[in-house]
Amino acid sequence: MTNSKETSDTSDEPVLTAPQILRAAHEQFAELTGLRPEGVSRFERTEQGWLLEAEVVEITRVPETMSVMALYEVTLDATGLLTGYRRVRRYERGRTDSR
């Protein structure tokens, strides 16, 4: 008796959509750091899972253009579990990139 299911293409890992991955990254990053991402400037699939760059306000100042922003690199596995994060850079909100 043969099995009609293809076993080479099946996986126990759930297939998550891009919005589900972004929500998972946001929730886990905020829980670990206490920082809430304001935007995502990079989002890509890697061999290990997912890679994102999230922008957050690290220090709120008045006027708002003087607030200190940070760019964090966030990695997740294929199932949406956060595997790491690191701050890539800090800058004032009103500053443009000089690179």
VEXMI-66101 format. One record per atom (N, C-alpha, C): residue in three letters; atom name; x, y, z. Coordinates in nm, 2 decimals. Each point is the difference from the previous one (the first is absolute). Example, Ala and Ser with C-alpha at 12.3 -4.5 7.8 and 13.67 -1.06 7.14 Angstrom:
BEGIN
+-----+------+--------+--------+--------+
! res ! atom !     xx !     yy !     zz !
+-----+------+--------+--------+--------+
! ala !    N !   1.32 !  -0.57 !   0.78 !
! ala !   CA !  -0.09 !   0.12 !   0.00 !
! ala !    C !   0.09 !   0.12 !   0.00 !
! ser !    N !  -0.04 !   0.11 !  -0.07 !
! ser !   CA !   0.09 !   0.11 !   0.00 !
! ser !    C !  -0.08 !   0.11 !   0.08 !
+-----+------+--------+--------+--------+
END
This chain:
BEGIN
+-----+------+--------+--------+--------+
! res ! atom !     xx !     yy !     zz !
+-----+------+--------+--------+--------+
! met !    N !   0.08 !  -0.12 !   0.00 !
! met !   CA !  -0.08 !   0.12 !   0.00 !
! met !    C !   0.09 !   0.12 !   0.00 !
! thr !    N !  -0.03 !   0.10 !  -0.09 !
! thr !   CA !   0.09 !   0.12 !  -0.01 !
! thr !    C !  -0.08 !   0.12 !   0.07 !
! asn !    N !   0.09 !   0.09 !   0.05 !
! asn !   CA !  -0.06 !   0.12 !   0.06 !
! asn !    C !  -0.01 !   0.10 !  -0.11 !
! ser !    N !  -0.12 !   0.06 !  -0.01 !
! ser !   CA !  -0.03 !   0.10 !  -0.11 !
! ser !    C !   0.06 !   0.14 !   0.04 !
! lys !    N !   0.04 !   0.02 !   0.12 !
! lys !   CA !   0.05 !   0.13 !   0.05 !
! lys !    C !   0.15 !   0.01 !  -0.04 !
! glu !    N !   0.04 !   0.11 !  -0.05 !
! glu !   CA !   0.14 !   0.03 !  -0.02 !
! glu !    C !   0.07 !   0.03 !   0.13 !
! thr !    N !   0.10 !  -0.08 !   0.04 !
! thr !   CA !   0.06 !   0.02 !   0.12 !
! thr !    C !   0.12 !   0.09 !  -0.01 !
! ser !    N !   0.06 !   0.02 !  -0.12 !
! ser !   CA !   0.12 !   0.08 !  -0.01 !
! ser !    C !  -0.04 !   0.15 !   0.01 !
! asp !    N !  -0.12 !   0.04 !  -0.03 !
! asp !   CA !  -0.03 !   0.14 !   0.01 !
! asp !    C !  -0.08 !   0.04 !   0.13 !
! thr !    N !  -0.03 !  -0.09 !   0.08 !
! thr !   CA !  -0.08 !   0.03 !   0.12 !
! thr !    C !   0.10 !   0.04 !   0.11 !
! ser !    N !  -0.05 !   0.08 !   0.10 !
! ser !   CA !   0.08 !   0.04 !   0.11 !
! ser !    C !  -0.10 !   0.02 !   0.12 !
! asp !    N !   0.06 !  -0.02 !   0.12 !
! asp !   CA !  -0.08 !   0.02 !   0.12 !
! asp !    C !  -0.01 !   0.15 !   0.03 !
! glu !    N !   0.09 !   0.08 !  -0.06 !
! glu !   CA !   0.00 !   0.15 !   0.03 !
! glu !    C !  -0.12 !   0.06 !  -0.07 !
! pro !    N !  -0.07 !   0.09 !   0.07 !
! pro !   CA !  -0.12 !   0.07 !  -0.06 !
! pro !    C !   0.06 !   0.10 !  -0.11 !
! val !    N !  -0.08 !   0.02 !  -0.10 !
! val !   CA !   0.04 !   0.10 !  -0.10 !
! val !    C !  -0.07 !   0.13 !   0.04 !
! leu !    N !   0.08 !   0.10 !   0.03 !
! leu !   CA !  -0.05 !   0.13 !   0.04 !
! leu !    C !   0.00 !   0.10 !  -0.11 !
! thr !    N !  -0.09 !   0.09 !   0.00 !
! thr !   CA !  -0.01 !   0.11 !  -0.10 !
! thr !    C !   0.09 !   0.11 !   0.05 !
! ala !    N !   0.03 !   0.09 !  -0.10 !
! ala !   CA !   0.09 !   0.12 !   0.04 !
! ala !    C !  -0.06 !   0.08 !   0.11 !
! pro !    N !  -0.13 !   0.03 !   0.00 !
! pro !   CA !  -0.06 !   0.08 !   0.11 !
! pro !    C !   0.01 !  -0.08 !   0.13 !
! gln !    N !  -0.01 !  -0.13 !   0.00 !
! gln !   CA !   0.01 !  -0.08 !   0.13 !
! gln !    C !   0.14 !   0.01 !   0.05 !
! ile !    N !   0.10 !  -0.01 !  -0.09 !
! ile !   CA !   0.14 !   0.02 !   0.04 !
! ile !    C !   0.03 !   0.13 !   0.06 !
! leu !    N !  -0.05 !   0.11 !  -0.06 !
! leu !   CA !   0.01 !   0.13 !   0.05 !
! leu !    C !  -0.06 !   0.02 !   0.13 !
! arg !    N !  -0.12 !  -0.05 !   0.02 !
! arg !   CA !  -0.07 !   0.01 !   0.13 !
! arg !    C !   0.08 !  -0.07 !   0.11 !
! ala !    N !   0.05 !  -0.12 !  -0.03 !
! ala !   CA !   0.08 !  -0.08 !   0.09 !
! ala !    C !   0.12 !   0.07 !   0.04 !
! ala !    N !   0.07 !   0.06 !  -0.10 !
! ala !   CA !   0.13 !   0.08 !   0.03 !
! ala !    C !  -0.03 !   0.11 !   0.09 !
! his !    N !  -0.11 !   0.08 !  -0.03 !
! his !   CA !  -0.04 !   0.12 !   0.08 !
! his !    C !  -0.03 !  -0.04 !   0.14 !
! glu !    N !  -0.08 !  -0.10 !   0.02 !
! glu !   CA !  -0.04 !  -0.04 !   0.14 !
! glu !    C !   0.12 !  -0.05 !   0.08 !
! gln !    N !   0.08 !  -0.08 !  -0.06 !
! gln !   CA !   0.11 !  -0.06 !   0.08 !
! gln !    C !   0.11 !   0.10 !   0.03 !
! phe !    N !   0.03 !   0.09 !  -0.10 !
! phe !   CA !   0.10 !   0.10 !   0.02 !
! phe !    C !  -0.05 !   0.10 !   0.11 !
! ala !    N !  -0.12 !   0.04 !  -0.01 !
! ala !   CA !  -0.06 !   0.09 !   0.10 !
! ala !    C !   0.01 !  -0.06 !   0.14 !
! glu !    N !  -0.04 !  -0.13 !   0.01 !
! glu !   CA !   0.00 !  -0.06 !   0.13 !
! glu !    C !   0.14 !  -0.01 !   0.06 !
! leu !    N !   0.10 !  -0.03 !  -0.08 !
! leu !   CA !   0.14 !  -0.02 !   0.05 !
! leu !    C !   0.07 !   0.14 !   0.03 !
! thr !    N !  -0.03 !   0.10 !  -0.08 !
! thr !   CA !   0.07 !   0.13 !   0.01 !
! thr !    C !  -0.08 !   0.11 !   0.07 !
! gly !    N !  -0.13 !  -0.01 !  -0.01 !
! gly !   CA !  -0.08 !   0.11 !   0.05 !
! gly !    C !  -0.01 !   0.11 !  -0.11 !
! leu !    N !   0.05 !  -0.02 !  -0.11 !
! leu !   CA !   0.00 !   0.10 !  -0.11 !
! leu !    C !  -0.10 !  -0.05 !  -0.11 !
! arg !    N !  -0.08 !   0.10 !  -0.05 !
! arg !   CA !  -0.10 !  -0.03 !  -0.10 !
! arg !    C !   0.05 !   0.04 !  -0.14 !
! pro !    N !   0.02 !  -0.09 !  -0.09 !
! pro !   CA !   0.04 !   0.04 !  -0.14 !
! pro !    C !  -0.10 !   0.10 !  -0.06 !
! glu !    N !   0.05 !   0.10 !  -0.06 !
! glu !   CA !  -0.08 !   0.10 !  -0.08 !
! glu !    C !  -0.01 !  -0.04 !  -0.14 !
! gly !    N !   0.09 !  -0.07 !  -0.05 !
! gly !   CA !   0.00 !  -0.04 !  -0.14 !
! gly !    C !   0.11 !  -0.10 !  -0.03 !
! val !    N !  -0.02 !  -0.07 !  -0.12 !
! val !   CA !   0.09 !  -0.10 !  -0.04 !
! val !    C !   0.07 !   0.05 !  -0.13 !
! ser !    N !   0.13 !   0.01 !   0.00 !
! ser !   CA !   0.07 !   0.05 !  -0.12 !
! ser !    C !   0.06 !  -0.12 !  -0.08 !
! arg !    N !   0.00 !  -0.12 !   0.05 !
! arg !   CA !   0.05 !  -0.11 !  -0.07 !
! arg !    C !  -0.08 !  -0.13 !   0.04 !
! phe !    N !  -0.03 !  -0.08 !  -0.09 !
! phe !   CA !  -0.07 !  -0.12 !   0.03 !
! phe !    C !   0.03 !  -0.11 !  -0.11 !
! glu !    N !   0.07 !  -0.10 !   0.04 !
! glu !   CA !   0.04 !  -0.10 !  -0.10 !
! glu !    C !   0.01 !  -0.14 !   0.06 !
! arg !    N !  -0.03 !  -0.10 !  -0.09 !
! arg !   CA !   0.01 !  -0.14 !   0.04 !
! arg !    C !   0.15 !  -0.04 !  -0.01 !
! thr !    N !   0.05 !  -0.08 !   0.09 !
! thr !   CA !   0.14 !  -0.05 !   0.00 !
! thr !    C !  -0.01 !  -0.15 !   0.01 !
! glu !    N !   0.12 !  -0.06 !  -0.02 !
! glu !   CA !   0.01 !  -0.15 !   0.02 !
! glu !    C !  -0.04 !  -0.04 !   0.14 !
! gln !    N !   0.02 !   0.08 !   0.10 !
! gln !   CA !  -0.03 !  -0.03 !   0.14 !
! gln !    C !  -0.14 !   0.04 !   0.04 !
! gly !    N !  -0.07 !   0.08 !  -0.08 !
! gly !   CA !  -0.13 !   0.05 !   0.04 !
! gly !    C !  -0.03 !   0.14 !  -0.06 !
! trp !    N !   0.00 !   0.10 !   0.08 !
! trp !   CA !  -0.03 !   0.14 !  -0.04 !
! trp !    C !   0.09 !   0.10 !   0.06 !
! leu !    N !   0.02 !   0.11 !  -0.07 !
! leu !   CA !   0.09 !   0.11 !   0.05 !
! leu !    C !  -0.08 !   0.13 !  -0.02 !
! leu !    N !  -0.01 !   0.08 !   0.10 !
! leu !   CA !  -0.06 !   0.13 !   0.00 !
! leu !    C !   0.09 !   0.11 !   0.05 !
! glu !    N !  -0.03 !   0.12 !  -0.04 !
! glu !   CA !   0.06 !   0.11 !   0.07 !
! glu !    C !  -0.11 !   0.09 !   0.04 !
! ala !    N !  -0.01 !   0.03 !   0.13 !
! ala !   CA !  -0.11 !   0.07 !   0.06 !
! ala !    C !   0.05 !   0.13 !   0.06 !
! glu !    N !  -0.07 !   0.11 !  -0.03 !
! glu !   CA !   0.03 !   0.13 !   0.06 !
! glu !    C !  -0.08 !   0.02 !   0.13 !
! val !    N !   0.07 !   0.05 !   0.10 !
! val !   CA !  -0.07 !   0.02 !   0.13 !
! val !    C !   0.04 !   0.14 !   0.06 !
! val !    N !  -0.08 !   0.06 !   0.08 !
! val !   CA !   0.04 !   0.12 !   0.08 !
! val !    C !   0.06 !  -0.05 !   0.13 !
! glu !    N !   0.13 !   0.03 !   0.02 !
! glu !   CA !   0.07 !  -0.04 !   0.12 !
! glu !    C !  -0.01 !   0.11 !   0.11 !
! ile !    N !   0.00 !   0.12 !  -0.04 !
! ile !   CA !  -0.01 !   0.11 !   0.09 !
! ile !    C !  -0.10 !   0.11 !  -0.06 !
! thr !    N !  -0.11 !   0.02 !   0.07 !
! thr !   CA !  -0.10 !   0.10 !  -0.05 !
! thr !    C !   0.05 !   0.14 !   0.05 !
! arg !    N !   0.00 !   0.09 !  -0.09 !
! arg !   CA !   0.04 !   0.14 !   0.03 !
! arg !    C !  -0.11 !   0.10 !  -0.06 !
! val !    N !   0.00 !   0.12 !   0.05 !
! val !   CA !  -0.08 !   0.11 !  -0.06 !
! val !    C !   0.10 !   0.10 !  -0.05 !
! pro !    N !  -0.02 !   0.04 !  -0.12 !
! pro !   CA !  -0.09 !  -0.04 !  -0.10 !
! pro !    C !   0.03 !  -0.15 !  -0.05 !
! glu !    N !  -0.10 !  -0.06 !  -0.05 !
! glu !   CA !   0.01 !  -0.14 !  -0.05 !
! glu !    C !   0.11 !  -0.02 !  -0.09 !
! thr !    N !   0.04 !   0.10 !  -0.08 !
! thr !   CA !   0.11 !  -0.02 !  -0.10 !
! thr !    C !   0.13 !  -0.02 !   0.07 !
! met !    N !   0.01 !   0.02 !   0.13 !
! met !   CA !   0.12 !  -0.02 !   0.07 !
! met !    C !   0.01 !  -0.13 !   0.08 !
! ser !    N !  -0.11 !  -0.08 !  -0.01 !
! ser !   CA !   0.00 !  -0.13 !   0.06 !
! ser !    C !   0.11 !  -0.09 !  -0.06 !
! val !    N !   0.05 !  -0.09 !   0.09 !
! val !   CA !   0.11 !  -0.09 !  -0.05 !
! val !    C !  -0.07 !  -0.13 !  -0.05 !
! met !    N !   0.03 !  -0.03 !  -0.12 !
! met !   CA !  -0.05 !  -0.12 !  -0.07 !
! met !    C !   0.11 !  -0.10 !   0.00 !
! ala !    N !  -0.04 !  -0.13 !  -0.02 !
! ala !   CA !   0.10 !  -0.11 !  -0.02 !
! ala !    C !  -0.06 !  -0.09 !  -0.11 !
! leu !    N !   0.10 !  -0.06 !  -0.07 !
! leu !   CA !  -0.03 !  -0.10 !  -0.09 !
! leu !    C !   0.05 !  -0.14 !   0.05 !
! tyr !    N !  -0.10 !  -0.09 !   0.01 !
! tyr !   CA !   0.04 !  -0.13 !   0.06 !
! tyr !    C !  -0.02 !  -0.11 !  -0.11 !
! glu !    N !   0.10 !  -0.09 !  -0.01 !
! glu !   CA !  -0.01 !  -0.12 !  -0.08 !
! glu !    C !  -0.06 !  -0.11 !   0.08 !
! val !    N !  -0.11 !  -0.06 !  -0.05 !
! val !   CA !  -0.08 !  -0.10 !   0.08 !
! val !    C !   0.00 !  -0.13 !  -0.09 !
! thr !    N !   0.04 !  -0.11 !   0.06 !
! thr !   CA !  -0.01 !  -0.13 !  -0.07 !
! thr !    C !  -0.10 !  -0.09 !   0.06 !
! leu !    N !  -0.07 !  -0.07 !  -0.09 !
! leu !   CA !  -0.10 !  -0.10 !   0.05 !
! leu !    C !   0.02 !  -0.13 !  -0.08 !
! asp !    N !  -0.04 !  -0.11 !   0.06 !
! asp !   CA !   0.01 !  -0.13 !  -0.07 !
! asp !    C !  -0.12 !  -0.01 !  -0.09 !
! ala !    N !   0.00 !  -0.11 !  -0.07 !
! ala !   CA !  -0.11 !  -0.02 !  -0.10 !
! ala !    C !  -0.14 !   0.00 !   0.06 !
! thr !    N !  -0.01 !  -0.04 !   0.13 !
! thr !   CA !  -0.13 !   0.00 !   0.07 !
! thr !    C !  -0.04 !   0.13 !   0.06 !
! gly !    N !   0.08 !   0.10 !  -0.01 !
! gly !   CA !  -0.03 !   0.13 !   0.06 !
! gly !    C !   0.05 !   0.03 !   0.14 !
! leu !    N !   0.09 !  -0.09 !   0.05 !
! leu !   CA !   0.05 !   0.01 !   0.13 !
! leu !    C !   0.13 !   0.09 !  -0.01 !
! leu !    N !   0.00 !   0.11 !   0.08 !
! leu !   CA !   0.11 !   0.09 !   0.00 !
! leu !    C !   0.13 !  -0.07 !   0.05 !
! thr !    N !   0.10 !   0.01 !  -0.08 !
! thr !   CA !   0.13 !  -0.07 !   0.03 !
! thr !    C !   0.11 !   0.10 !   0.04 !
! gly !    N !  -0.02 !   0.12 !  -0.03 !
! gly !   CA !   0.10 !   0.10 !   0.04 !
! gly !    C !  -0.03 !   0.14 !  -0.04 !
! tyr !    N !   0.07 !   0.10 !   0.06 !
! tyr !   CA !  -0.02 !   0.14 !  -0.05 !
! tyr !    C !   0.13 !   0.07 !   0.04 !
! arg !    N !   0.03 !   0.11 !  -0.08 !
! arg !   CA !   0.11 !   0.08 !   0.04 !
! arg !    C !  -0.02 !   0.14 !  -0.06 !
! arg !    N !   0.05 !   0.10 !   0.08 !
! arg !   CA !  -0.02 !   0.14 !  -0.05 !
! arg !    C !   0.11 !   0.02 !  -0.10 !
! val !    N !  -0.04 !   0.05 !  -0.12 !
! val !   CA !   0.09 !   0.03 !  -0.11 !
! val !    C !   0.05 !   0.14 !   0.01 !
! arg !    N !  -0.09 !   0.10 !   0.03 !
! arg !   CA !   0.05 !   0.14 !   0.01 !
! arg !    C !  -0.11 !   0.08 !   0.08 !
! arg !    N !   0.05 !   0.12 !   0.04 !
! arg !   CA !  -0.09 !   0.10 !   0.07 !
! arg !    C !   0.01 !   0.13 !  -0.08 !
! tyr !    N !  -0.10 !   0.08 !   0.01 !
! tyr !   CA !   0.00 !   0.13 !  -0.07 !
! tyr !    C !  -0.12 !   0.08 !   0.05 !
! glu !    N !   0.01 !   0.13 !  -0.02 !
! glu !   CA !  -0.11 !   0.09 !   0.03 !
! glu !    C !  -0.10 !  -0.01 !  -0.11 !
! arg !    N !  -0.13 !   0.00 !   0.04 !
! arg !   CA !  -0.11 !  -0.01 !  -0.09 !
! arg !    C !   0.01 !   0.09 !  -0.12 !
! gly !    N !   0.04 !   0.12 !   0.02 !
! gly !   CA !   0.00 !   0.11 !  -0.10 !
! gly !    C !   0.12 !  -0.01 !  -0.09 !
! arg !    N !   0.09 !  -0.09 !   0.02 !
! arg !   CA !   0.13 !  -0.01 !  -0.08 !
! arg !    C !  -0.02 !  -0.09 !  -0.12 !
! thr !    N !   0.06 !   0.04 !  -0.11 !
! thr !   CA !  -0.01 !  -0.09 !  -0.12 !
! thr !    C !   0.13 !  -0.08 !   0.00 !
! asp !    N !   0.00 !  -0.11 !  -0.07 !
! asp !   CA !   0.11 !  -0.09 !  -0.01 !
! asp !    C !   0.11 !   0.07 !  -0.08 !
! ser !    N !   0.12 !   0.00 !   0.05 !
! ser !   CA !   0.11 !   0.06 !  -0.06 !
! ser !    C !   0.09 !  -0.10 !  -0.08 !
! arg !    N !  -0.05 !  -0.12 !   0.00 !
! arg !   CA !   0.08 !  -0.11 !  -0.07 !
! arg !    C !  -0.03 !   0.00 !  -0.15 !
+-----+------+--------+--------+--------+
END
